[in-house]
């Protein structure tokens, strides 16, 4: 089975790239499943139901989120009704939506996707490590292939989660920093990458117009962030696994100019 994980889609440039290119990528790469982190889709701050529908219509099978989950007002109602989008599982149980879901790959194989939020510099309600094994046990009862989006700031926390779930899930995929790392690894059949990067404008400071960020650093005054436009590319990770056992055999950082 070949799975493409698309890293943090940032603003209109990132959305446009996915909508324009994903159908071609599915054919070219012979993809069985596409999972996409969409937490920056609404101009860098969360996602709306309308934008999520567009990404799903473009060929994304499952959307994950992160620390900007609640930035858009309509998202709660959308998370309740649409099972193909998930928010961090370590938010409160009373929060709208779900922290993991099951979708079907091209051949009908069931694939579970879990979304977790790191604790360092972010604000989950509960520890991702406290919940991870229980969530994985529940997911593996439903599907042989299990993917984990570990949305976290600290490299150490993402590496630790990869080691913690080694041999228990198909992949642990780091998101949030928007800078793709060059450390793909297999931990006892678990594909791992510390950060899958960003799908959006790379002629920027992690997606935001460079002059805005420089002004903020130079003056220490607040500024409204605006997505940049240039250097758009799709980034993420390409995973190969056995659909019967869920064990990964390869992971490759993915990068393509859009």
Buried (B, 14 or more C-beta within 10 A) or exposed (E): BBBBBBBBBBBBBBBBBBBEBBEEBBEEBEBBBBBBBBBBBBBBBBBBBEBBEBBBEBBBBBBBBBBBBBBBEEBBEBBEEBEBBBBBBBBEEEBBBBBBBBBEBBEEBBBBBBBBBBBEEBEBEBEBBEBBEEBBEEBBEEBBBBBBBBBBBBBEBBBBBBBBBBEBBBBBBBBBBBBBBEBBBBBEBBBBBBBBBBBBBBEBBBBBBEEBBEEBEEEEEEBEBBBBBEEBBBBBBBBBBBBEEBBBEEBEBBBBEB
